[in-house]
């Protein structure tokens, strides 16, 4: 029974946080490359320029999650360009919590990964406002229907084809003459260059992971004792992962586009040296 309970709790823990860890690693790799190319071409001022929007949004993500999980926020600095030149920190949110509160301990994880969620959602919102016709290409309602049907294979096939179509539509001649496209390009560059998780974000999330595992362990014990079937909960977690995947994959598309653009500038500069 103990072995099956451990497997059950591990399964639910991975289903709850696994997608954030996977995308967190990918986004961090892309951001480090992107920051390197931007700084190589434009110097540290290039990072500051993208940080005007990207850093406050990153820190707002932490701040909002602190409020949701009832953490006490002690200090907030959304953007500190002058101080950053000394300590390398563009912004931060200091917070404390009750270590006896399981809810607040779980909050540590979601506070740590908040920039991934809020950054991706802001990208989608900006996309919808600035390029509404192109946004219709996503056909969000069809994606939602596929998710609600738990049709995983068809959902990812549809998502893949949609992202390919979207990539082709983003880079066409008409967009080059559309000032809203350039605004969106700047926003997406600013957001994706500063939305990954810092080392401190990852460290702060660890205690939250332990708490999520303990809750999952308790849930599995109760279900075993009361002979409760958890299939409906598993279905809920599957939908939860598909929703998150659709949001984070779209954000990843814009992050890769930003990386491609910054690398192009880097490549051109190196050719001219």
CORWO-V816837 format. One record per helix or strand. SS is the DSSP state (A for helix, B for strand). FROM is the first residue (numbers start at 1). TO is the last residue. Records with the same first field share a line. If there is no record, write none. Layout:
BEGIN
SS = FROM-TO  FROM-TO
END
This chain:
BEGIN
A = 2-42  44-68  81-87  102-130  132-138  140-148  152-170  173-176  179-192  199-225  231-272
B = 72-77  92-96
END
